[in-house]
Amino acid sequence: MQKRILALTAALVVIMAGSAMANTLAEIVKRGELRVAVQSGAAPYAFVDKNGQHTGAMVAFAQDMAERMGVKLTILDFDWDGLIPALLSGKADILAADMTPTLKRHLRITFCDPWYYVQPCVFTTTGAAFQTPEDVNKPDVTVGVLLGSTGETIAKQFLPNAKIKTYKGGGRMIIQALLAGHVDAGVNDDLAVMTVLPDFPPNSVRLLDQRLGKGQDPLAFAVLHESVNLWQWINLYFQYARGDGTYDRVMQYWMESTDWKKDH
């Protein structure tokens, strides 16, 4: 009898868990709102434009997702270290940031299939003597990174002898710190650096030719572990978006040109 009760209890737990997982999309549709957490200091991924509107590549994808779901989109803005807690607390349904899936992060949240790939780089002032990452990997060199970012992990891995200084916020903060003399170099993904360089004095910052690590780092949207159906829906969405031209249009405008700067 006891074994039967335990078996029934286990089955009930599985059924309840499956029901919770199956209700994620239904809850979004019933609510009439898709809540997406972003960090809006990271153009062209997500930022607030001159009109005070959230925009960027990930916001464009999120807006298209909401339209295909038949619901409104609500963008929720958080610092980098507040993104995962926002998802875990239930404030957001989706985390949409230039975040790389890692084994450590995946212990807490589930990443969808990558939608883009970037490559981490070292950057410094134009007049600095650094030519290779090895030149930066020294005890008397201070390297700026974003707190909790893949750049921080990469810097600690490939520049173990340098002093790592963390900053909260977007990639602009590292460049500002660099030009102010607070750090000697910075680490971030190459696209994020090159995108914001036009906002600073011309030829004031340069990227080292040699990139850090091997290959490219994936970027992916993320959901709660139990939101299996939402995870499946997002992966299916990108298949459809690639098939009907939406993906190419977003990428060409936001990631492969600077036309958006004139509009936003």
C-alpha positions as CSV (number, residue, x, y, z in Angstrom):
1,M,0.0,0.0,0.0
2,Q,2.8,2.4,0.9
3,K,4.6,1.8,-2.4
4,R,1.3,2.4,-4.2
5,I,0.8,5.7,-2.4
6,L,4.4,6.8,-3.2
7,A,3.9,5.8,-6.8
8,L,0.6,7.8,-7.0
9,T,2.3,10.8,-5.3
10,A,5.2,10.7,-7.8
11,A,2.8,10.5,-10.7
12,L,0.8,13.4,-9.4
13,V,4.0,15.5,-9.0
14,V,4.9,14.7,-12.6
15,I,1.4,15.6,-13.8
16,M,1.4,18.9,-11.9
17,A,4.9,19.7,-13.2
18,G,3.8,18.9,-16.7
19,S,0.7,21.1,-16.3
20,A,2.8,24.0,-15.0
21,M,5.2,23.7,-18.0
22,A,2.3,23.5,-20.4
23,N,0.7,26.6,-19.1
24,T,3.5,29.1,-19.8
25,L,2.3,30.1,-23.2
26,A,-1.3,29.9,-22.2
27,E,-0.6,32.3,-19.3
28,I,1.1,34.8,-21.7
29,V,-1.8,34.6,-24.1
30,K,-4.4,34.9,-21.3
31,R,-2.5,37.8,-19.8
32,G,-2.3,39.4,-23.2
33,E,1.2,40.5,-22.5
34,L,4.7,39.2,-23.2
35,R,7.2,40.5,-20.6
36,V,10.8,40.6,-21.8
37,A,13.8,41.6,-19.7
38,V,16.6,43.6,-21.4
39,Q,19.6,45.6,-20.5
40,S,19.1,48.8,-22.5
41,G,22.6,50.0,-22.5
42,A,23.8,47.7,-25.2
43,A,23.1,49.0,-28.7
44,P,22.5,47.6,-31.2
45,Y,21.0,44.7,-29.1
46,A,18.8,46.8,-26.9
47,F,18.8,50.4,-26.0
48,V,16.6,53.5,-25.4
49,D,16.6,55.8,-28.5
50,K,16.4,59.5,-28.8
51,N,12.6,59.4,-28.5
52,G,12.7,57.5,-25.3
53,Q,11.6,54.2,-26.9
54,H,13.2,50.8,-26.3
55,T,14.6,49.5,-29.5
56,G,17.4,47.3,-31.0
57,A,17.7,43.9,-32.6
58,M,16.4,41.9,-29.7
59,V,13.6,44.3,-29.1
60,A,12.6,44.0,-32.8
61,F,12.6,40.2,-32.4
62,A,10.6,40.4,-29.2
63,Q,8.1,42.7,-30.8
64,D,7.7,40.3,-33.7
65,M,7.2,37.4,-31.2
66,A,4.5,39.3,-29.3
67,E,2.7,40.1,-32.6
68,R,2.7,36.5,-33.7
69,M,1.4,35.5,-30.2
70,G,-1.3,38.1,-30.5
71,V,-0.3,39.9,-27.3
72,K,1.3,43.3,-26.4
73,L,5.0,43.6,-25.6
74,T,6.3,45.0,-22.3
75,I,10.0,45.7,-22.1
76,L,11.5,45.5,-18.6
77,D,14.9,47.2,-18.1
78,F,17.4,45.8,-15.7
79,D,21.2,46.1,-15.0
80,W,23.2,43.1,-16.3
81,D,23.3,41.4,-12.8
82,G,19.5,41.9,-12.5
83,L,18.5,40.1,-15.7
84,I,18.6,36.5,-14.4
85,P,17.0,37.3,-11.1
86,A,14.2,39.1,-13.0
87,L,13.5,35.9,-14.9
88,L,13.7,33.7,-11.8
89,S,11.4,35.9,-9.8
90,G,8.7,35.7,-12.5
91,K,8.9,39.4,-13.4
92,A,9.8,38.5,-17.0
93,D,8.8,35.6,-19.3
94,I,11.9,35.9,-21.5
95,L,15.4,37.2,-21.0
96,A,16.7,38.9,-24.1
97,A,20.2,40.1,-23.7
98,D,23.6,39.7,-25.5
99,M,24.2,36.8,-23.1
100,T,26.3,33.8,-23.9
101,P,25.0,30.4,-22.7
102,T,27.3,28.9,-20.1
103,L,27.1,25.7,-18.0
104,K,27.0,27.9,-14.8
105,R,24.1,30.0,-16.1
106,H,22.3,27.0,-17.4
107,L,22.1,25.7,-13.9
108,R,19.6,28.5,-13.2
109,I,17.9,29.2,-16.6
110,T,17.4,27.5,-19.9
111,F,18.8,29.0,-23.1
112,C,17.2,28.8,-26.5
113,D,19.1,28.0,-29.6
114,P,21.7,30.8,-30.5
115,W,20.4,33.6,-32.7
116,Y,23.8,35.3,-33.2
117,Y,27.5,34.8,-32.7
118,V,30.1,37.3,-31.5
119,Q,33.8,37.3,-30.7
120,P,35.4,38.7,-27.5
121,C,38.2,41.2,-28.0
122,V,40.6,43.4,-26.1
123,F,40.5,47.1,-26.8
124,T,42.6,50.0,-25.6
125,T,43.4,53.6,-26.4
126,T,45.0,54.3,-29.7
127,G,48.2,55.6,-28.2
128,A,48.7,52.6,-25.9
129,A,51.7,50.3,-26.6
130,F,49.7,47.1,-26.3
131,Q,49.7,45.1,-29.6
132,T,48.6,41.6,-28.4
133,P,46.6,40.1,-25.6
134,E,50.0,38.9,-24.1
135,D,51.0,42.5,-23.7
136,V,47.9,43.1,-21.7
137,N,48.3,40.0,-19.5
138,K,50.5,41.6,-17.0
139,P,50.2,42.4,-13.2
140,D,50.5,46.2,-13.8
141,V,47.7,46.3,-16.4
142,T,44.1,47.0,-15.3
143,V,41.4,45.6,-17.6
144,G,37.8,46.8,-17.4
145,V,34.9,44.4,-17.9
146,L,31.1,44.3,-17.3
147,L,30.1,42.7,-14.0
148,G,28.7,39.2,-14.6
149,S,29.3,39.2,-18.3
150,T,31.0,36.7,-20.5
151,G,33.7,39.3,-21.0
152,E,34.5,39.1,-17.3
153,T,34.8,35.3,-17.6
154,I,36.9,35.5,-20.8
155,A,39.2,38.2,-19.3
156,K,39.9,36.1,-16.1
157,Q,40.5,33.0,-18.3
158,F,42.8,34.5,-20.9
159,L,44.3,37.5,-19.0
160,P,44.9,35.8,-15.6
161,N,47.9,38.0,-14.7
162,A,46.1,41.4,-15.3
163,K,44.0,43.2,-12.7
164,I,40.3,42.9,-13.5
165,K,38.0,45.8,-12.7
166,T,34.3,45.3,-13.0
167,Y,31.6,47.9,-14.0
168,K,27.8,47.7,-13.9
169,G,25.9,48.9,-16.9
170,G,26.5,48.9,-20.7
171,G,29.7,48.6,-22.7
172,R,30.0,52.4,-22.9
173,M,31.0,52.5,-19.3
174,I,34.2,50.5,-20.0
175,I,35.2,52.9,-22.8
176,Q,34.5,55.9,-20.6
177,A,36.6,54.3,-17.9
178,L,39.4,53.6,-20.5
179,L,39.4,57.2,-21.8
180,A,39.3,58.6,-18.3
181,G,42.4,56.6,-17.4
182,H,40.7,54.3,-14.9
183,V,41.7,51.2,-16.8
184,D,44.4,50.4,-19.3
185,A,42.3,48.1,-21.6
186,G,38.8,46.5,-21.8
187,V,37.3,43.2,-22.8
188,N,33.9,42.9,-24.5
189,D,32.4,41.4,-27.7
190,D,33.8,43.1,-30.8
191,L,30.4,44.2,-32.2
192,A,29.4,45.9,-28.9
193,V,32.7,47.8,-29.0
194,M,32.6,48.8,-32.6
195,T,29.0,49.9,-32.4
196,V,29.6,52.5,-29.7
197,L,33.0,53.8,-30.9
198,P,31.3,56.5,-33.1
199,D,30.0,58.0,-29.9
200,F,33.5,58.8,-28.7
201,P,36.3,61.0,-30.1
202,P,37.5,59.6,-33.5
203,N,40.5,57.3,-33.4
204,S,40.6,57.4,-29.6
205,V,40.0,53.6,-29.1
206,R,41.3,50.6,-31.1
207,L,40.7,46.9,-31.0
208,L,43.7,44.5,-30.8
209,D,43.9,42.4,-34.0
210,Q,44.0,39.1,-32.1
211,R,40.7,38.0,-30.5
212,L,40.4,36.1,-27.3
213,G,39.5,32.5,-27.2
214,K,38.7,30.2,-30.0
215,G,35.9,30.7,-32.6
216,Q,32.8,32.7,-31.7
217,D,30.5,33.0,-28.7
218,P,26.8,32.3,-29.2
219,L,24.1,34.7,-27.9
220,A,20.7,33.3,-27.0
221,F,17.4,34.2,-25.4
222,A,16.6,32.4,-22.1
223,V,13.5,31.2,-20.2
224,L,12.8,29.4,-16.9
225,H,13.7,25.7,-16.8
226,E,10.0,24.8,-16.5
227,S,8.9,26.9,-19.5
228,V,9.6,24.1,-21.9
229,N,6.8,25.1,-24.3
230,L,8.0,28.7,-24.4
231,W,11.5,27.5,-25.1
232,Q,10.2,25.3,-28.0
233,W,8.1,28.2,-29.3
234,I,11.1,30.6,-29.4
235,N,13.2,28.0,-31.2
236,L,10.4,27.5,-33.7
237,Y,9.9,31.2,-34.0
238,F,13.5,31.7,-35.2
239,Q,13.0,28.9,-37.8
240,Y,9.9,30.7,-39.1
241,A,11.7,34.1,-39.0
242,R,14.6,32.8,-41.0
243,G,12.3,31.2,-43.5
244,D,10.1,34.3,-44.1
245,G,12.8,36.9,-44.3
246,T,12.2,38.5,-40.9
247,Y,15.5,37.4,-39.5
248,D,17.5,38.7,-42.4
249,R,15.7,42.1,-42.3
250,V,16.4,42.6,-38.6
251,M,20.0,41.5,-39.0
252,Q,20.7,43.6,-42.0
253,Y,19.3,46.7,-40.3
254,W,20.6,46.3,-36.8
255,M,23.7,44.2,-37.0
256,E,25.2,44.6,-40.4
257,S,24.8,48.4,-40.9
258,T,24.7,51.6,-39.0
259,D,21.5,52.9,-40.7
260,W,19.7,52.6,-37.3
261,K,21.9,55.3,-35.9
262,K,20.3,57.9,-38.1
263,D,16.8,56.8,-37.2
264,H,17.2,56.2,-33.5
